[in-house]
Amino acid sequence: MRRSACLLALLGALALLAGFPTSGSAQSWRTVTMSRQLSGESGVKFRVRYGAGRLTVQPAEAGALYRMYLRYDEDTFEPVARYEGDQIDLGLESIRKHIDWPGDRDSGEMELSLARNVPMDLDLEFGAVKAVVDLGGLQMTKLELSTGASESRVRISQPNPIRMESATFEVGAADFQVRDLGNLNADRISVDAGVGNVVLSFTGKWQRDAEVSVDMGLGALELRFPEGLGVRVVKNTFLTSLDSEGLVKRGDSYYSVDWDEADHRITVTVDAAFGSIDVVWVR
């Protein structure tokens, strides 16, 4: 694994502990909205960091480069909105150095909207959150999404209009689902998961062939493939079962029955230690 997904889970848990005061201490909640209008940007790098709470990411309204709403404990965090060169840093930073027991994790909130019509490298990192992320229609050249102990629902509801070099998902101890991976328009997709339940849906509009790698520690993995997509699954697993419904084994790989005739094909290589792999076909 490029970085330990289990370490992300630990960091997410520590962020949760660090980010909220004890039940006996007062909290000073503050809300703030920060935004920036488009000003002729030809490309940006978004770097988003958020520790714990509720997180929403979505496309922005026309004319906005970004819009960010935050609800946070001002005795614990401070908002970040830095624009230097072509990089934009957004989110919260902790101003406390000691660790308290967690309070109401659902009280913190971040809502982020990002421009549709600016090419971007997007780097999202969040910890102990309940996240709903829709990246539909964003012009992404590269995507890195990392999460710790979270419940995350990610969707690419509309096709990425430009070609993406790579998309990387690093998942800690999480319940993680991502839909419409075909809309990423990516050459390579990689998923690095630690412990939990992971659902990968390869629906969407496929515009090219792609290589997909899944590296998973312990848990359940569900692969959802749309009918008509050429699929090859390579399984490098230890004590992991594979439900290969709709796939035919040739040599060391499993192929969809229409592999040879498919307009677009993906190869999914799975490395897993313990758990199960289920294949589901969807219309």
C-alpha positions in Angstrom: 0.0 0.0 0.0 1.3 3.5 -0.8 0.3 4.7 2.6 -1.2 2.6 5.4 -5.0 2.9 5.3 -5.0 1.5 8.8 -2.9 4.5 9.9 -5.4 6.8 8.3 -8.1 5.1 10.5 -6.0 5.8 13.6 -5.3 9.4 12.6 -9.0 9.9 12.0 -9.8 8.5 15.4 -7.2 10.8 17.0 -8.6 13.8 15.1 -12.0 12.9 16.5 -10.6 12.8 20.0 -8.5 16.0 19.6 -11.2 17.9 17.9 -13.9 18.0 20.6 -13.8 19.1 24.2 -15.0 17.1 27.2 -18.6 17.0 28.0 -18.0 19.1 31.0 -16.3 22.0 29.1 -18.0 24.7 27.2 -17.9 24.9 23.4 -18.0 28.1 21.5 -19.6 27.4 18.1 -19.1 29.7 15.2 -20.3 29.7 11.6 -18.6 31.3 8.7 -19.0 31.4 5.0 -16.0 32.0 2.7 -16.0 32.2 -1.1 -14.0 33.4 -4.1 -15.2 34.3 -7.6 -13.7 33.1 -10.8 -11.0 35.4 -12.1 -9.6 33.8 -15.2 -8.0 30.8 -13.6 -6.7 28.2 -16.2 -6.1 25.5 -13.6 -5.9 25.1 -9.8 -4.9 22.6 -7.2 -7.5 22.2 -4.4 -6.2 20.8 -1.1 -9.0 20.2 1.4 -8.6 19.1 5.0 -11.4 18.3 7.5 -11.1 16.3 10.7 -14.4 15.4 12.2 -18.1 16.2 11.8 -20.4 16.3 8.7 -19.0 17.0 5.3 -20.6 17.8 2.0 -18.8 18.5 -1.3 -20.6 19.4 -4.5 -20.3 21.5 -7.7 -20.6 25.2 -7.3 -22.9 27.7 -8.9 -21.8 29.5 -12.0 -19.2 32.2 -11.4 -17.8 30.8 -8.2 -14.3 29.3 -7.8 -15.3 27.9 -4.4 -17.8 28.5 -1.6 -17.2 27.1 1.9 -19.5 27.1 4.9 -18.2 26.0 8.3 -19.6 25.4 11.7 -16.9 24.8 14.2 -15.7 25.3 17.8 -13.6 28.4 17.7 -11.7 27.4 20.8 -10.5 24.3 19.0 -10.2 25.1 15.3 -9.6 28.0 12.9 -10.8 28.1 9.3 -8.3 27.9 6.4 -8.7 29.6 3.0 -5.3 30.1 1.5 -4.6 30.9 -2.2 -1.0 30.8 -3.1 0.2 30.4 -6.7 -2.1 27.9 -8.2 -2.9 26.0 -4.9 -5.9 26.6 -2.7 -6.0 25.2 0.8 -9.4 24.9 2.4 -10.8 23.5 5.7 -10.1 23.6 9.4 -6.8 23.5 11.4 -6.6 22.6 15.1 -5.3 25.2 17.5 -5.3 22.8 20.5 -2.3 20.6 21.4 -3.9 18.3 23.9 -6.4 15.5 23.5 -9.9 15.6 25.1 -12.7 13.0 25.1 -15.1 13.5 22.2 -18.3 15.5 22.6 -21.0 15.9 20.0 -19.2 14.9 16.7 -22.3 15.8 14.7 -22.1 19.5 15.6 -19.2 20.4 13.4 -20.1 20.9 9.7 -18.4 21.8 6.4 -20.2 22.4 3.1 -17.9 23.0 0.1 -18.8 23.8 -3.5 -16.1 23.8 -6.2 -16.1 25.3 -9.7 -17.3 23.2 -12.6 -15.4 25.0 -15.4 -11.8 25.2 -14.1 -9.4 22.2 -14.6 -8.2 21.0 -11.2 -6.1 18.6 -9.3 -8.3 17.7 -6.3 -6.9 16.4 -3.0 -9.5 15.6 -0.3 -8.5 14.4 3.1 -10.9 13.9 6.0 -11.0 11.9 9.2 -13.9 10.8 11.4 -16.7 12.2 9.3 -20.0 11.5 7.8 -19.4 12.5 4.2 -21.6 13.0 1.2 -19.4 13.9 -1.9 -20.6 14.6 -5.4 -17.9 15.4 -7.9 -20.2 15.3 -11.0 -19.2 17.6 -13.9 -16.0 18.9 -12.3 -13.0 19.1 -14.6 -10.5 16.9 -12.8 -7.1 16.1 -14.1 -6.2 14.2 -10.9 -8.1 13.0 -7.8 -6.8 11.9 -4.4 -9.3 11.2 -1.7 -8.3 9.9 1.7 -10.5 9.1 4.7 -10.1 7.7 8.1 -12.8 6.3 10.4 -15.7 7.5 8.3 -19.1 6.8 6.7 -18.6 8.1 3.2 -20.8 8.2 0.1 -19.0 9.4 -3.0 -20.7 9.9 -6.4 -19.5 11.2 -9.8 -23.0 12.1 -11.0 -22.0 13.6 -14.3 -19.0 12.8 -16.6 -15.7 14.5 -16.1 -15.3 16.5 -19.4 -11.5 16.2 -19.5 -9.2 13.2 -19.3 -8.0 12.3 -15.8 -4.5 10.9 -15.3 -5.4 8.9 -12.1 -7.9 8.7 -9.2 -6.8 7.4 -5.8 -9.0 6.5 -2.9 -7.3 5.7 0.5 -9.8 4.3 3.0 -9.2 3.6 6.7 -11.7 1.8 9.0 -14.7 2.9 7.1 -18.0 2.3 5.5 -17.2 3.5 2.0 -19.2 3.6 -1.2 -18.4 5.3 -4.5 -20.8 5.4 -7.5 -20.4 6.0 -11.2 -16.7 5.5 -11.4 -17.0 5.4 -15.2 -17.7 9.2 -15.1 -14.2 9.9 -13.8 -12.8 9.6 -17.3 -9.7 8.2 -15.7 -6.8 6.1 -17.1 -6.1 4.5 -13.7 -8.2 4.1 -10.5 -6.7 2.7 -7.3 -8.4 1.9 -4.0 -6.3 1.3 -0.9 -8.6 0.1 2.0 -7.9 -1.0 5.5 -10.8 -2.4 7.5 -14.5 -2.1 6.8 -17.1 -2.4 4.0 -16.3 -1.0 0.6 -18.7 -0.8 -2.4 -17.3 0.2 -5.8 -19.8 0.9 -8.6 -18.4 1.1 -12.1 -21.5 2.6 -13.6 -21.3 5.9 -15.6 -20.1 6.8 -19.0 -16.9 5.0 -19.9 -14.9 6.9 -22.5 -11.8 4.8 -22.5 -10.3 1.6 -21.2 -8.9 1.7 -17.6 -6.8 -0.1 -15.1 -8.2 -0.5 -11.6 -6.3 -1.8 -8.6 -7.9 -2.6 -5.2 -5.7 -3.3 -2.2 -7.8 -4.4 0.8 -6.9 -5.6 4.3 -9.9 -7.0 6.2 -13.6 -6.6 5.3 -16.2 -7.0 2.6 -15.7 -5.7 -1.0 -18.6 -5.4 -3.5 -17.8 -4.7 -7.1 -20.8 -3.5 -9.1 -20.4 -3.7 -12.9 -22.9 -2.4 -15.6 -24.0 -4.7 -18.3 -22.1 -4.2 -21.5 -18.8 -3.1 -19.9 -15.9 -5.5 -20.6 -14.5 -6.7 -17.2 -11.4 -8.7 -16.3 -10.8 -9.5 -12.7 -7.4 -10.6 -11.4 -7.5 -12.0 -7.9 -4.4 -12.1 -5.7 -5.9 -12.9 -2.3 -5.3 -14.8 0.9 -8.2 -16.4 2.7 -10.7 -14.3 0.7 -13.7 -15.7 -1.1 -14.8 -14.5 -4.6 -18.4 -14.6 -5.8 -17.7 -14.5 -9.6 -21.2 -14.5 -10.9 -21.3 -13.5 -14.6 -17.6 -14.0 -15.0 -15.8 -16.9 -16.8 -12.4 -18.1 -15.7 -9.6 -18.1 -18.3 -6.2 -19.0 -16.9 -5.6 -16.9 -13.8 -8.2 -14.3 -14.6 -12.0 -13.9 -14.7 -13.7 -12.3 -17.7 -17.1 -11.0 -18.5 -18.8 -13.1 -21.2 -18.8 -10.1 -23.6 -15.2 -9.1 -23.0 -14.1 -9.6 -26.6 -17.0 -7.5 -28.1 -17.2 -4.7 -25.4 -16.6 -1.1 -26.5 -14.7 -0.4 -23.3 -12.8 -2.7 -21.0 -11.5 -2.5 -17.5 -9.0 -4.7 -15.7 -9.6 -4.9 -11.9 -6.7 -6.3 -9.9 -7.7 -7.2 -6.3 -5.1 -7.8 -3.5 -6.9 -8.8 -0.3 -6.0 -10.5 2.9 -9.2 -11.5 4.7 -12.9 -11.1 3.8 -15.1 -11.5 0.8 -15.4 -10.2 -2.7 -18.9 -10.1 -4.3 -19.6 -9.3 -8.0 -22.9 -7.7 -8.8 -24.2 -6.8 -12.3 -26.5 -3.8 -12.7 -28.4 -2.3 -15.6 
